[in-house]
Structures are given as C-alpha cells and as structure tokens.
Amino acid sequence: MVVAYLDDIFILSDDDSAMTDAQAFLSSHTEIIRLNASKCRTLSLDSIRQDGLELLGTVVGPPATRPGERSVSSRISVTYNEL
C-alpha cells in the first residue's frame, strides 16, 4: 500500500524488496520526483507495533508510544473542542 501526503510517501509492504523496488523506480524518474535516501528507513511491523511510527506529526502505534497531543484521538479532541 502506498500512502502519499504532500511530499511524504509511505510504502507499506510485507515484501522485503519493496524499498529496493521503490528506489529503482524513483531513480528512473528523477525529473519528476527525487528520493532523499537519508529520510528512508525500513521498519518491521513488529517494530511499529512495539515502538510506534510517526506519520505526518501523529504517532501511530500502541498507546504507550503516543505521547499526549501527538495521538490521533487527542488531535481529534482538540480539533472538536476548537469547533
């Protein structure tokens, strides 16, 4: 699955070659999009389940990894209260 938002792209795959495939594809389309290798990382699903993952300023994962205002439910509550 590919999730894109503005200039962030997240590729979620259980295929170990997904990162290599993405790099090969993007390197052949450098006139359209460039990959910043220093921002690329490969994480296992177990790692995300244990440590969480920050996506677009919000932490996805178990409650213990979501500090205060960075959790999705907290952001929804704040936005709701602002309305």
C-alpha positions as CSV (number, residue, x, y, z in Angstrom):
1,M,0.0,0.0,0.0
2,V,1.2,3.5,-0.8
3,V,0.2,6.5,1.3
4,A,1.1,9.9,0.0
5,Y,0.5,13.3,1.5
6,L,2.1,16.4,0.0
7,D,5.8,15.5,-0.2
8,D,5.7,12.4,2.1
9,I,5.3,8.9,0.7
10,F,4.9,5.8,2.9
11,I,5.2,2.4,1.3
12,L,3.7,-0.3,3.5
13,S,4.7,-3.8,2.3
14,D,5.5,-7.2,3.7
15,D,7.8,-7.7,0.7
16,D,11.5,-7.3,1.7
17,S,12.3,-5.9,-1.7
18,A,9.8,-3.0,-1.5
19,M,12.5,-0.4,-0.6
20,T,14.8,-1.6,-3.4
21,D,12.0,-1.6,-5.9
22,A,10.8,1.9,-4.9
23,Q,14.4,3.3,-5.1
24,A,14.8,1.8,-8.6
25,F,11.5,3.2,-9.8
26,L,12.1,6.7,-8.3
27,S,15.7,6.9,-9.6
28,S,14.4,6.3,-13.1
29,H,12.0,9.2,-12.7
30,T,14.3,11.9,-11.2
31,E,12.9,14.6,-13.4
32,I,9.5,14.1,-11.6
33,I,10.4,13.1,-8.0
34,R,13.6,12.7,-6.0
35,L,14.1,10.3,-3.1
36,N,16.0,11.6,-0.1
37,A,17.9,8.5,1.0
38,S,18.7,10.0,4.4
39,K,14.9,10.0,5.2
40,C,14.3,6.4,4.0
41,R,14.0,3.7,6.5
42,T,12.7,0.1,6.7
43,L,10.7,-0.9,9.7
44,S,9.2,-4.2,10.6
45,L,5.6,-4.4,11.6
46,D,6.7,-5.8,15.0
47,S,8.8,-2.7,15.5
48,I,5.9,-0.4,14.7
49,R,3.6,-2.3,17.0
50,Q,6.2,-2.0,19.8
51,D,7.6,1.5,19.2
52,G,5.1,3.2,17.1
53,L,5.7,5.2,14.0
54,E,5.4,9.0,13.5
55,L,3.4,9.8,10.3
56,L,2.7,13.4,9.4
57,G,3.2,14.6,13.0
58,T,0.9,11.9,14.6
59,V,2.2,8.8,16.2
60,V,0.6,5.5,15.1
61,G,1.0,2.5,17.4
62,P,0.2,1.3,20.9
63,P,-1.0,3.9,23.5
64,A,2.3,3.8,25.3
65,T,4.1,5.2,22.2
66,R,1.7,8.1,21.7
67,P,2.7,11.0,24.0
68,G,-0.2,13.4,24.7
69,E,-1.2,15.7,22.0
70,R,0.5,13.7,19.2
71,S,-2.0,10.8,19.4
72,V,-4.8,10.7,16.8
73,S,-7.6,10.7,19.4
74,S,-6.0,13.7,21.2
75,R,-5.8,15.6,17.9
76,I,-9.5,14.8,17.2
77,S,-10.5,16.0,20.7
78,V,-8.5,19.3,20.3
79,T,-10.0,20.0,16.9
80,Y,-13.5,19.1,18.1
81,N,-13.1,21.5,21.0
82,E,-11.9,24.2,18.7
83,L,-15.1,24.0,16.6
